[in-house]
Amino acid sequence: MLQRIQTIYLLISAGVSAGLIFVFNLWTTTEEVVFYAKDDILYLSLFLGSAALSLIAIFKYNNRQTQFVLGRLNIILNFILLGLFVYRSLNLSGETDVSEKGIGMLLPIFSIVFLVLANKAIKKDEELVKSVDRLR
């Protein structure tokens, strides 16, 4: 059943993680060089991994528990990505390469919001199926 609301939320999350990373920059260095996620293999792989988890979760609609777990793993992956951004922007050495933060650093937050909404809808569907099974 691909026509559920969590499919929309997961598609939006995949679009944010895979599509918008090429549009919005992550930061600008002190030398005025704009840095995108595609410039570093770590950030690119984490963003694309998040998008892949969202797409896999969409097609696991037969098993709502697996879909829910994949959503949770995706949330954890986005928190790791957000932590890397915070670490990078607040460099421990005191001097930072980041002079201006871009809107791309907020992309994991948008993705997390849509993943939480998707997990909430998945849980609601699971409770509905369990309540119908009790009536039989």
N, C-alpha and C positions, 0 to 999 in steps of 0.2 A: 504494500500500500504506500506508494510514493506520494500520494496526494495529501499527506498529513502536514501539519504546520511545522513540525520539527525538520522536515525536509527543506523547507524554505530557510529556516534558521541555519541549518548546516550548509546550505548552498551559499548563503551570505557570508558565513564564516570562512568557507573555502575561497570565495571571491576576494575577501579582505586579505587572507593569508597569501594567496597566489597571484592575484591580479594587481592589487594596489601597491605592492612592494616595488613595482617598476615605475609607478607614477610619483609617489611621495618619497622625498629623501629622508634619510635617518638623521643626518647632521651635516654641518658644514665645518670643515677644519679651520684652523687659524690661518692657513694659506689660501682661504676662500675656495677650497676644493669641495664640491658637493659629493657626499657619500651616500650611495644607495645600497640596499641589501644585496643586490647582484654583484657588488664589488668584493664581498667577502663570502667565502664558501660556507663558513659556519652559519652566518645569518641566513643565507639563501637556503641551506639545507634544513634549518629549523622552520623557516616559513613554509617551505614546500612540504615538509613532513607534516606540519599542522594541516595544510590543505588536503594532503593525502588521507590523513586520519578522518577528516570531515567527510570526504567523498566515500571512504570505505564504510563509515557509519551510516551513510544514506542507504547503501545497498544491503545493509544488515537489518532491514526492516522486519524480517521474519523473527529475529531473535532480539527482542527489545532489551534484554539484560546485557547482551554484548554491545548493543548500540549505546547503552548508558555508560558502560565501562570505557568504551572508546572515546566518548565525550569527556569523561573524567581525565583520561590520559592526555587528551588534547588540551584540556585546561591546564594541566600540570606542565605540558610542553610550552604553552604560551606564557606561563609564569616564569619558567626558566629563561625564555627569551626576553621577557621584561626585566628580569634580574640582570641579564647580561647587558642590557641597555643602560640600566642604572649604574652598574659597575663601570661601564665604559665612560659614561658621562661624568661620574664622580671618581675619577682615577685616583688610586691610592697614593701616587707619588706627589700629589699636590699640583703638578702641572698637567694640564689636560690638552688633548689635541682637539677637543670639541669646543668650538667657539659659539656655535648657534645650533640649538636642537631643532630638528625638523618634525613635521607632523607624522612621519613614518614611525617614530618611537611610540606613538599611541595606538598603532595598529593592533598589537597584541591585546590591548584593553578592549577594543571593539570586538575582536574575535572572542574574547572571554565572555563578554556580555551575551553574544548570540549563542555561544555554546551552553551557557547556563540556562538561557531560555529554551534551547532545544532539549536539554536534560530534564527540565521541568515538564515539558510537554510529553516526553517519553515516559516519565514516571506517572503522569496522569493517565496515559494510555494503558500502562501496565496495571494500575489500580482499577481501571474500568474493566479490563479483561478479567481480572481476579474477581471482581464483584459479579460479573455475568456468570463465571464458572461456579460460584456459590449457589446461584439460583437453579442450576441443573440438578 
